[in-house]
Amino acid sequence: MKTYVLTISCPSTRGIVAAVSGYLADQGCNIVDSSQFDDLGTCRFFMRVSFISEEEANEAKLAQGFPVIAERFGMTWSLHDAAKREKVLLMVSRFGHCLNDLLYRWKIGALPINIVGVVSNHFDYQKLVVNNDIPFHHIKVTKENKPQAEAQLLDLVEQSGTELIVLARYMQVLSDSLCKKMSGKIINIHHSFLPSFKGANPYKQAYTRGVKLIGATAHYVTADLDEGPILEQDTVRITHAQSADDYVSLGRDVESQVLARAIHAHIHHRTFINGNRTVVFPPSPGSYASERMG
């Protein structure tokens, strides 16, 4: 029996859960997991339902009658085959810790995605990527050729069918037009010192100031640099006895973990953009194994 995921966002009102569960029951489906959140501040309702089609109906049949309910409640909705792997394009510059981590998780099945390629403005990780049988694309970026470089990137996105772009420490700013075109489909990772320690060597700046916590933030990319809706964050505690190099090492670890968790949530349709914020449903108990094997 195939498993599907239905995601919904709409204005908050009475009867949504009953209508959705009733429709699925009528279609011969059994709900195995359901999460919902009613945001009283924005009056928006968010719902994620995982279910099994006991009659082995396909996506088209399951979705056929749902637009009637969606129109009734003003829903934005989508139906996903839980076994389908999202096509992901990774982008990296000269810091490879996140790329290495993602490739390892992908290789052992802990991150069920289809990596369609890796883009870089340098050649540092070409051999690593090619050795994993993944296409490597070098797109040089300078002040003079940025529009042409981004046009080349967009061509690659369209040709590969990319559904999600992951900036795994890619150190170039994307244009407003690309951010809008791929809204909700680009994830970035950066250190959580922003905006306190901007510019070069943020970990050295943090060491000089004697900070006691460092961390990382994964967020959706918008035209506002490093200010998109936050998906995942984490921190690690620092002591006075640790060096600036320790800061860098610990920072790399937490960046890798936070980025992987953000991607994991996105590809399993547990994330919703809610204005400048996100709704991120946690995996239900015991679901990590089933999601990992998705």
HUBELMO-V268791 format. One record per residue. N is the residue number from 1. RES is the residue in one small letter. NEAR is the number of other ideal C-beta (glycine too) atoms within 12 Angstrom. Layout:
BEGIN
n = [N N]
res = [RES RES]
near = [NEAR NEAR]
END
This chain:
BEGIN
n = [1 2 3 4 5 6 7 8 9 10 11 12 13 14 15 16 17 18 19 20 21 22 23 24 25 26 27 28 29 30 31 32 33 34 35 36 37 38 39 40 41 42 43 44 45 46 47 48 49 50 51 52 53 54 55 56 57 58 59 60 61 62 63 64 65 66 67 68 69 70 71 72 73 74 75 76 77 78 79 80 81 82 83 84 85 86 87 88 89 90 91 92 93 94 95 96 97 98 99 100 101 102 103 104 105 106 107 108 109 110 111 112 113 114 115 116 117 118 119 120 121 122 123 124 125 126 127 128 129 130 131 132 133 134 135 136 137 138 139 140 141 142 143 144 145 146 147 148 149 150 151 152 153 154 155 156 157 158 159 160 161 162 163 164 165 166 167 168 169 170 171 172 173 174 175 176 177 178 179 180 181 182 183 184 185 186 187 188 189 190 191 192 193 194 195 196 197 198 199 200 201 202 203 204 205 206 207 208 209 210 211 212 213 214 215 216 217 218 219 220 221 222 223 224 225 226 227 228 229 230 231 232 233 234 235 236 237 238 239 240 241 242 243 244 245 246 247 248 249 250 251 252 253 254 255 256 257 258 259 260 261 262 263 264 265 266 267 268 269 270 271 272 273 274 275 276 277 278 279 280 281 282 283 284 285 286 287 288 289 290 291 292 293 294]
res = [m k t y v l t i s c p s t r g i v a a v s g y l a d q g c n i v d s s q f d d l g t c r f f m r v s f i s e e e a n e a k l a q g f p v i a e r f g m t w s l h d a a k r e k v l l m v s r f g h c l n d l l y r w k i g a l p i n i v g v v s n h f d y q k l v v n n d i p f h h i k v t k e n k p q a e a q l l d l v e q s g t e l i v l a r y m q v l s d s l c k k m s g k i i n i h h s f l p s f k g a n p y k q a y t r g v k l i g a t a h y v t a d l d e g p i l e q d t v r i t h a q s a d d y v s l g r d v e s q v l a r a i h a h i h h r t f i n g n r t v v f p p s p g s y a s e r m g]
near = [16 26 32 38 41 43 36 38 35 30 19 25 17 12 16 32 28 17 29 33 23 17 33 35 18 18 30 18 33 21 29 25 29 26 31 27 29 22 22 10 13 20 16 28 33 37 40 39 39 34 32 26 30 19 18 16 24 15 23 13 18 33 25 17 20 31 17 15 29 26 14 21 28 19 29 22 33 25 37 29 25 34 21 22 25 32 24 38 42 48 47 42 28 18 29 28 31 43 40 29 33 46 33 19 29 33 19 14 16 24 37 27 35 24 36 30 33 45 43 38 30 26 20 21 34 23 14 24 33 18 14 22 14 30 22 30 31 25 31 21 27 12 11 9 16 21 16 17 28 29 18 22 38 24 18 28 30 17 16 25 16 33 29 40 41 47 45 45 35 35 22 29 24 35 24 16 16 30 27 17 22 32 20 29 31 41 47 45 48 38 42 30 31 24 16 17 23 15 13 9 18 29 34 22 23 31 27 16 18 16 29 17 23 41 34 40 33 43 37 41 39 30 20 18 20 28 19 33 30 33 39 35 27 28 23 28 17 27 16 11 11 22 17 22 14 22 35 25 19 31 41 30 25 36 43 33 29 38 44 38 35 42 43 37 33 38 38 39 39 35 37 34 30 27 18 15 22 31 31 30 30 20 23 20 9 11 26 21 14 21 33 23 17 30]
END
